[in-house]
């Protein structure tokens, strides 16, 4: 019986004409599969007809855009990582400053004066509601009306971040005109202490904004609340 002639062609593979017909029927094929651009061999300019697009130039432009986009993403990640590291370092330094206070008065002074410099803020204020204030030594703190903390933050919220705002004189006093964004954090000190909050203010309109990560600033506020409770001998 005669043998079939050997051939290198795989009968399952489409022919060149079939591939061309498919690409004509699906002109967005490469747009949906841009990964193929890196493995396709583009013709030289001499092999292109007058009415044929310069595929090689288009490929180069696309790869250049992808390279620039990748570089932008990489730089953004580097900048974000650097900012996060700086913020973490500043929070650690702030906690150490609070822990280093040798008296309650010195603790409050650290909050009202040193934290702004350590955290690179324009103002930091400790606000305490005046009702039941006799249970809280109020020297060097900002007294606010009863119910102030809930009105500012919300009755069930631990904190509030605000961007592009005018500083509140009740909170920041004479520094209020500088403030363009702030973070207000409720201090959970003790059931026997009046409601209180710590406010961080910045002249940068987008320094604080809704949706921003708050783990570090909440940690600092929790440390402060715990130290106040310990210094005043209040129950949890």
Buried (B, 14 or more C-beta within 10 A) or exposed (E): EEEEEEEEEEEEEEEEEEEEEEEEEEEEEBEEEEEEBEEEEBEEEEEBEEEEEEBBEEBEEBEEEEEEEEEEEEEEEEEEEEEEEEBEEBBBBBBEBBEEBEEBEBBBBBBBEBBBEBBEBBBBBBBBBBBEBEBBBBEEBBBBEBEBBBEBBEEEEBBBBBBEEEBBEBBBEEBBEEBBBBBBBBBBBBEBBBBBBBBBBBBBEEBBEEEEEBEBBBBBBBBBBBBBBEBBEBEE
